[in-house]
Amino acid sequence: MSALGRRGSVLVVAVLVLLALELLAHGVLLMATRQLAASRADVGILRARASARGAVTGLPLAVAAPSLDATPVGAGPEGTAAGSGGISVRWRLRRLTREAWMGEARARVPPGGWELREARLFWRLDPAGRVASFSAAAEAVDPRLAEIVGAVRGLEGPEPCGEWTAVLDTLFPAGLPALARLTGEAATLGPLGPLPWEAVLAAIPVSVEGRGTPEPLDSAGVCLDGPWNWGDVEPEAPCTDVLAWRGASGSLTVEGGSGQGVLIVRGDVELVGTRYRGVILAGGDVRLGSGASVEGLVRTLGAVQVDATSSLLGSACSALRAMGAVPDALRGLELLEDAGWLPVR
């Protein structure tokens, strides 16, 4: 082959190589472009998901808790929030039962993509819901029937309860037994459902310890504050409308006196000649002696003991009134951590 022919062959090969390199470069560019678009889409999805989840977990702060009191089942507030990078988020809160709520948020994947939804379950204490959780006037992990000598009476049907009458009529139309064994989930949760003992006791503004006597405290017809002022069970007294929530991190002995409200004690509770109206929630034993009387509902992770001179009389009205005085710190939405994110479409 002549030199001119060889040079022509080399030129053709060079052109083919350059063409192949251009095609390869173009393919790499297309792949990179697609990867960039996919990465941007992934970033958009992550931003939208983060925005939706942020709106859901922020609902306890976004919604005024008192406004939820009268919300019927199936209803709830709605609103908007600003998410990551200016993504607009629409949220809504729906009441599922007396105490179960679902928070949901929707964020559109930018730019103008599909709508992404996230949801979680919440819990909120409801007085009627708490009372409805009782299966007897007295619930105990270890009832010890041989140690219940005094009168223990259940609920025989609806009772008049002032402003709570309409609510009460829907709770126990068939009444409640006097005593039941506390089993299953109810025996492992905190005193107020999913809230642990430590959180509940920390939220109760007034604590009592050791021994004491509850007595109404008033001056010139005005009821005064005090850790052992648990209201007055007598009608038309200065402290009649006080329904005291009291907590104790250890055991508690109540000697004489009277009071009404909710008593939450991590250890044992002993009432000695005390007249009490409301709810007692204990992590240990509940003992009534020396003429003590409880009118309301009792739940204990230990035993119930009632001596021959004492009584435990079931009263849903007394329990409902007491639960209705729940402190503000226990009225908010609580995210149920164990439930995780819900599969929604």
Secondary structure, 3 states (H helix, E strand, C coil): CCHHHHHHHHHHHHHHHHHHHHHHHHHHHHHHHHHHHHHHHHHHHHHHHHHHHHHHHCHHHHCCHHHHCCCCCCCCCEEEEECHHHCEEEEEEEECCCCEEEEEEEEECCCCCCEEEEEEEEECCCHHHHHHCCCCCEEEEECCHHHECCEEECECCCCCCHHHHHHHCCCCCCCECCEEECCHHHHCCECEECECHHHHHHHCCCECCEEECCCCCEECCEECCCCCCCCCCCCCCCCCCCCEEEEECCCEEEECCEEEEEEEECCCEEEECCEEEEEEEECCCEEEECCCEEEEEEEEEEEEEECCCCEEEECHHHHHHHHCCCCHHHCCCEECHHHCCCCCC
